[in-house]
Amino acid sequence: MKTFKQMLAVAAMTLVSTFAIAEGKVVTLDMQAAILGTELAQKSVEDLQKNTEFTALRAKVESLVADIQALQETAEKDGMTWSEDQQADHRKKVEYLRADYELATKKLQAEQQQVMQRVQQQLTPKVRPVLEKLIEDEKIGMIINAQSVFHADADHDITAQLIERLNKAK
């Protein structure tokens, strides 16, 4: 119990000293949301959605989901009357479809990640100077990762401001 109180006191002193160091405002920023919220990211996602290969792959995933569900419904309805060979054959079909589904889903995710990496590479050189200007203009003393904060009012979140400025910094 004594150790817990000591740790609590150290944590409180650390928090107080951290806020004392920050002479300006203390704000939060979700950098990933800022990058994904830009017009460039939105357009890249739209372009991906319109891509014929991506659309075909997404249609394949949806078709595989429907096929798996149909096989499961058939098994629920008729499975009790099947022989062991029929049950094994049915399980094999479901396993093959699931493997195809997992592969197609991984391909979709890889395409999406590739687009997001391209967006990040394009925006990374712009983020630093835009963020530094925002810090200067708003007299910000400390920026905390929004994903690490338990609670922060919208007034303390500069993500939207950064998105707006990144969109202007073409």
Secondary structure as the mmCIF struct_conf table of DSSP 4:
data_model
#
loop_
_struct_conf.conf_type_id
_struct_conf.id
_struct_conf.beg_label_comp_id
_struct_conf.beg_label_asym_id
_struct_conf.beg_label_seq_id
_struct_conf.end_label_comp_id
_struct_conf.end_label_asym_id
_struct_conf.end_label_seq_id
HELX_RH_AL_P HELX_RH_AL_P1 LYS A 2 ILE A 21
BEND BEND1 GLY A 24 GLY A 24
STRN STRN1 LYS A 25 LEU A 29
HELX_RH_AL_P HELX_RH_AL_P2 MET A 31 LEU A 36
TURN_TY1_P TURN_TY1_P1 GLY A 37 GLY A 37
BEND BEND2 THR A 38 THR A 38
HELX_RH_AL_P HELX_RH_AL_P3 GLU A 39 LYS A 50
HELX_RH_AL_P HELX_RH_AL_P4 THR A 52 ASP A 78
HELX_RH_3T_P HELX_RH_3T_P1 GLY A 79 THR A 81
HELX_RH_AL_P HELX_RH_AL_P5 GLU A 84 GLU A 138
TURN_TY1_P TURN_TY1_P2 LYS A 139 LYS A 139
STRN STRN2 ILE A 140 ASN A 145
HELX_RH_3T_P HELX_RH_3T_P2 ALA A 146 SER A 148
BEND BEND3 PHE A 150 PHE A 150
HELX_RH_3T_P HELX_RH_3T_P3 ALA A 154 HIS A 156
STRN STRN3 ASP A 157 ASP A 157
HELX_RH_AL_P HELX_RH_AL_P6 THR A 159 LYS A 168
#
